Amino acid sequence: MNIEIRKYDPLKDNNGLLEIIKSEGEEWKDYLNPKYRKVLEGSITYVAQIEEQICGYSRSINDSGLYIWIIDLLAHKKYRGHTIGKKLLECLIAAFPGQDVFVMSDVDEYYKKLGYKNEGTIFKVE
């Protein structure tokens, strides 16, 4: 299985990303908001594809050169277990050598499995 990782192209990739997000159901419904498309364009966004099919993506932000924050990492359910997430992360890290990269996650076990260290926690401010 040949997985290609590349920068997000809004004209080419939007429909494929929407399909992945829709497949996640109710939990990801906020990501279907048209504003999210603008968010993707303003972020560091990579897609994973197999042949011509988008099978995953990552969205990160650059905190003015201080840190890179991974905000979203998602692989389509039928492609999980094929190192898509790992390859997306490796691409991001390679694009920003020497930068500290952090992730905001609710799936800590995944990142522990990849060997990343837990460095605290985040809180939702309401």
Backbone as CSV, one residue per row, in Angstrom:
resi,resn,N_x,N_y,N_z,CA_x,CA_y,CA_z,C_x,C_y,C_z
1,MET,0.860,-1.179,0.000,0.000,0.000,0.000,0.903,1.238,0.000
2,ASN,0.830,2.017,-1.062,1.658,3.211,-1.192,0.881,4.427,-0.687
3,ILE,1.331,4.996,0.427,0.673,6.159,1.029,1.492,7.396,0.691
4,GLU,0.848,8.354,0.041,1.506,9.619,-0.292,1.046,10.683,0.697
5,ILE,1.994,11.422,1.261,1.687,12.545,2.150,2.073,13.820,1.408
6,ARG,1.153,14.779,1.384,1.425,16.041,0.698,0.631,17.156,1.347
7,LYS,0.970,18.392,0.978,0.228,19.543,1.498,-1.200,19.529,0.966
8,TYR,-2.082,20.014,1.792,-3.502,20.130,1.463,-3.716,21.126,0.330
9,ASP,-4.522,20.728,-0.646,-4.931,21.593,-1.754,-6.443,21.768,-1.643
10,PRO,-6.919,22.956,-1.236,-8.357,23.134,-0.989,-9.239,22.805,-2.193
11,LEU,-8.787,23.095,-3.379,-9.607,22.818,-4.560,-9.687,21.326,-4.861
12,LYS,-8.627,20.629,-4.608,-8.535,19.208,-4.947,-8.997,18.279,-3.818
13,ASP,-8.779,18.690,-2.563,-8.913,17.762,-1.435,-10.166,17.922,-0.586
14,ASN,-10.915,18.991,-0.791,-12.032,19.294,0.098,-13.049,18.160,0.198
15,ASN,-13.483,17.625,-0.929,-14.500,16.569,-0.903,-14.005,15.322,-0.187
16,GLY,-12.754,14.945,-0.420,-12.198,13.775,0.251,-12.131,13.944,1.758
17,LEU,-11.748,15.142,2.204,-11.708,15.404,3.651,-13.103,15.379,4.246
18,LEU,-14.057,15.966,3.547,-15.434,15.966,4.056,-15.967,14.547,4.215
19,GLU,-15.625,13.663,3.304,-16.072,12.267,3.406,-15.503,11.594,4.656
20,ILE,-14.238,11.844,4.938,-13.626,11.265,6.142,-14.313,11.815,7.388
21,ILE,-14.526,13.114,7.423,-15.153,13.747,8.585,-16.578,13.239,8.770
22,LYS,-17.340,13.139,7.691,-18.717,12.623,7.776,-18.738,11.198,8.315
23,SER,-17.751,10.400,7.946,-17.724,8.999,8.384,-17.511,8.869,9.889
24,GLU,-17.057,9.944,10.544,-16.843,9.915,11.990,-18.128,10.136,12.779
25,GLY,-19.192,10.551,12.114,-20.481,10.703,12.779,-20.611,11.967,13.598
26,GLU,-21.485,11.893,14.574,-21.901,13.042,15.383,-20.737,13.751,16.070
27,GLU,-19.753,13.001,16.501,-18.631,13.575,17.252,-17.856,14.622,16.443
28,TRP,-17.847,14.499,15.139,-17.090,15.411,14.276,-17.987,16.357,13.492
29,LYS,-19.263,16.463,13.824,-20.202,17.264,13.024,-19.813,18.739,12.947
30,ASP,-19.191,19.292,13.978,-18.783,20.699,13.948,-17.755,20.976,12.845
31,TYR,-17.036,19.954,12.447,-16.027,20.106,11.407,-16.641,20.223,10.013
32,LEU,-17.941,20.020,9.905,-18.632,20.171,8.624,-19.040,21.615,8.368
33,ASN,-18.863,22.472,9.347,-19.166,23.895,9.207,-18.284,24.485,8.096
34,PRO,-18.866,25.259,7.175,-18.058,25.862,6.094,-16.865,26.680,6.599
35,LYS,-16.936,27.205,7.810,-15.810,27.965,8.369,-14.564,27.087,8.522
36,TYR,-14.782,25.784,8.716,-13.645,24.881,8.907,-12.770,24.827,7.655
37,ARG,-13.361,25.009,6.490,-12.567,25.018,5.254,-11.547,26.153,5.280
38,LYS,-11.968,27.314,5.776,-11.041,28.448,5.913,-9.959,28.130,6.941
39,VAL,-10.366,27.458,8.011,-9.412,27.060,9.052,-8.345,26.145,8.448
40,LEU,-8.774,25.192,7.630,-7.822,24.283,6.989,-6.824,25.045,6.122
41,GLU,-7.318,26.032,5.392,-6.456,26.809,4.502,-5.449,27.656,5.283
42,GLY,-5.827,28.114,6.467,-4.947,28.950,7.272,-4.038,28.175,8.202
43,SER,-4.142,26.873,8.169,-3.350,26.012,9.050,-2.271,25.294,8.250
44,ILE,-1.450,24.554,8.965,-0.481,23.660,8.328,-1.223,22.341,8.155
45,THR,-1.695,22.091,6.963,-2.552,20.935,6.729,-1.916,20.017,5.693
46,TYR,-1.831,18.742,6.062,-1.325,17.710,5.160,-2.409,16.666,4.957
47,VAL,-2.397,16.048,3.780,-3.317,14.946,3.513,-2.510,13.699,3.194
48,ALA,-3.116,12.567,3.503,-2.568,11.272,3.117,-3.492,10.718,2.046
49,GLN,-2.906,10.166,1.001,-3.753,9.563,-0.020,-3.154,8.258,-0.496
50,ILE,-4.047,7.366,-0.850,-3.685,6.094,-1.455,-4.309,6.125,-2.841
51,GLU,-3.459,6.027,-3.851,-3.874,6.260,-5.238,-4.509,7.645,-5.295
52,GLU,-5.752,7.773,-5.655,-6.378,9.102,-5.742,-7.322,9.379,-4.573
53,GLN,-7.367,8.495,-3.587,-8.314,8.626,-2.480,-7.652,9.217,-1.242
54,ILE,-8.253,10.295,-0.704,-7.793,10.869,0.557,-8.169,9.884,1.663
55,CYS,-7.186,9.500,2.473,-7.442,8.514,3.521,-7.114,9.050,4.914
56,GLY,-6.618,10.284,5.002,-6.332,10.873,6.299,-5.799,12.282,6.144
57,TYR,-5.738,12.985,7.277,-5.184,14.339,7.249,-4.721,14.758,8.632
58,SER,-3.872,15.781,8.637,-3.470,16.418,9.889,-3.597,17.924,9.705
59,ARG,-3.959,18.590,10.786,-4.028,20.052,10.795,-3.270,20.541,12.008
60,SER,-2.346,21.463,11.781,-1.508,21.998,12.855,-1.424,23.507,12.719
61,ILE,-0.963,24.141,13.789,-0.744,25.584,13.751,0.661,25.883,14.261
62,ASN,1.215,26.957,13.736,2.533,27.419,14.144,2.325,28.574,15.112
63,ASP,2.790,28.405,16.323,2.639,29.419,17.367,3.772,30.435,17.252
64,SER,3.739,31.222,16.180,4.728,32.287,15.921,6.169,31.789,16.007
65,GLY,6.399,30.571,15.569,7.749,30.028,15.564,8.186,29.414,16.876
66,LEU,7.368,29.537,17.912,7.723,28.988,19.219,7.472,27.480,19.264
67,TYR,6.266,27.067,18.936,5.884,25.654,18.930,5.008,25.373,17.723
68,ILE,4.935,24.107,17.362,3.946,23.622,16.407,2.935,22.822,17.224
69,TRP,1.656,23.129,17.044,0.580,22.429,17.751,-0.225,21.602,16.760
70,ILE,-0.296,20.302,16.986,-1.138,19.432,16.169,-2.543,19.521,16.744
71,ILE,-3.463,19.963,15.921,-4.838,20.161,16.363,-5.710,18.970,15.977
72,ASP,-5.584,18.516,14.740,-6.401,17.402,14.244,-5.507,16.381,13.564
73,LEU,-5.785,15.125,13.819,-5.134,14.014,13.129,-6.195,12.944,12.961
74,LEU,-6.496,12.606,11.723,-7.594,11.672,11.478,-7.286,10.804,10.272
75,ALA,-7.459,9.503,10.442,-7.390,8.552,9.332,-8.775,7.942,9.166
76,HIS,-9.160,7.719,7.925,-10.448,7.072,7.661,-10.456,5.714,8.355
77,LYS,-11.602,5.347,8.901,-11.711,4.104,9.681,-11.193,2.883,8.921
78,LYS,-11.486,2.809,7.632,-11.083,1.600,6.893,-9.574,1.533,6.640
79,TYR,-8.854,2.631,6.903,-7.406,2.642,6.696,-6.611,2.694,8.000
80,ARG,-7.281,2.656,9.125,-6.556,2.705,10.398,-5.720,1.446,10.569
81,GLY,-4.569,1.620,11.194,-3.661,0.496,11.374,-2.662,0.356,10.235
82,HIS,-2.661,1.312,9.296,-1.742,1.280,8.157,-0.697,2.392,8.236
83,THR,-0.429,2.906,9.419,0.590,3.928,9.720,0.329,5.293,9.075
84,ILE,-0.911,5.570,8.707,-1.230,6.859,8.089,-0.962,8.005,9.059
85,GLY,-1.469,7.896,10.283,-1.248,8.944,11.279,0.230,9.155,11.550
86,LYS,0.952,8.077,11.695,2.392,8.162,11.953,3.103,8.875,10.810
87,LYS,2.743,8.555,9.585,3.387,9.183,8.427,3.045,10.665,8.335
88,LEU,1.816,11.026,8.661,1.446,12.442,8.683,2.271,13.196,9.728
89,LEU,2.433,12.597,10.904,3.230,13.226,11.963,4.695,13.354,11.555
90,GLU,5.242,12.317,10.954,6.637,12.352,10.518,6.860,13.454,9.479
91,CYS,5.900,13.639,8.585,6.001,14.686,7.566,6.012,16.066,8.219
92,LEU,5.144,16.262,9.190,5.085,17.544,9.893,6.396,17.827,10.623
93,ILE,6.897,16.843,11.336,8.144,17.008,12.090,9.306,17.314,11.138
94,ALA,9.344,16.641,10.005,10.414,16.881,9.027,10.328,18.283,8.426
95,ALA,9.123,18.821,8.316,8.933,20.152,7.730,9.367,21.273,8.673
96,PHE,9.477,20.959,9.968,9.839,21.969,10.964,10.971,21.457,11.852
97,PRO,12.144,21.240,11.275,13.253,20.701,12.069,13.648,21.660,13.195
98,GLY,13.906,21.085,14.345,14.329,21.883,15.492,13.196,22.529,16.263
99,GLN,11.980,22.448,15.763,10.819,23.026,16.463,10.229,21.989,17.411
100,ASP,9.787,22.440,18.572,9.044,21.557,19.459,7.644,21.391,18.893
101,VAL,7.177,20.153,18.869,5.849,19.835,18.347,5.038,19.217,19.474
102,PHE,3.849,19.754,19.695,2.945,19.252,20.730,1.615,18.885,20.094
103,VAL,0.875,18.031,20.776,-0.438,17.621,20.277,-1.471,17.793,21.375
104,MET,-2.636,18.290,20.985,-3.785,18.334,21.889,-4.636,17.124,21.524
105,SER,-4.812,16.216,22.457,-5.417,14.938,22.093,-6.384,14.415,23.143
106,ASP,-7.358,13.680,22.652,-8.208,12.917,23.561,-8.004,11.416,23.318
107,VAL,-6.963,11.084,22.571,-6.594,9.686,22.347,-5.125,9.489,22.733
108,ASP,-4.843,9.721,23.999,-3.471,9.687,24.497,-2.761,8.365,24.213
109,GLU,-3.479,7.259,24.263,-2.851,5.951,24.073,-2.200,5.831,22.699
110,TYR,-2.802,6.446,21.704,-2.227,6.408,20.354,-0.840,7.048,20.354
111,TYR,-0.727,8.212,20.955,0.549,8.929,20.961,1.572,8.239,21.859
112,LYS,1.122,7.627,22.935,2.032,6.849,23.787,2.590,5.665,23.004
113,LYS,1.724,5.019,22.207,2.143,3.880,21.393,3.238,4.285,20.401
114,LEU,3.180,5.520,19.921,4.198,6.023,18.994,5.470,6.472,19.706
115,GLY,5.445,6.458,21.059,6.631,6.803,21.828,6.714,8.250,22.269
116,TYR,5.638,9.005,22.112,5.641,10.404,22.543,5.379,10.494,24.039
117,LYS,5.980,11.509,24.667,5.838,11.700,26.111,4.675,12.632,26.413
118,ASN,3.977,12.313,27.490,2.916,13.198,27.970,3.574,14.327,28.754
119,GLU,3.247,15.574,28.394,3.849,16.736,29.065,2.771,17.641,29.627
120,GLY,1.977,17.127,30.527,0.947,17.955,31.152,-0.429,17.684,30.585
121,THR,-1.259,18.703,30.660,-2.649,18.541,30.236,-3.168,19.884,29.737
122,ILE,-4.336,19.872,29.142,-4.978,21.125,28.741,-6.340,21.205,29.405
123,PHE,-6.845,22.388,29.517,-8.154,22.618,30.104,-8.994,23.433,29.144
124,LYS,-10.268,23.147,29.121,-11.195,23.936,28.318,-11.663,25.115,29.154
125,VAL,-11.494,26.303,28.641,-11.911,27.516,29.336,-13.291,27.888,28.821
126,GLU,-14.250,27.977,29.743,-15.629,28.301,29.334,-16.089,29.571,29.983
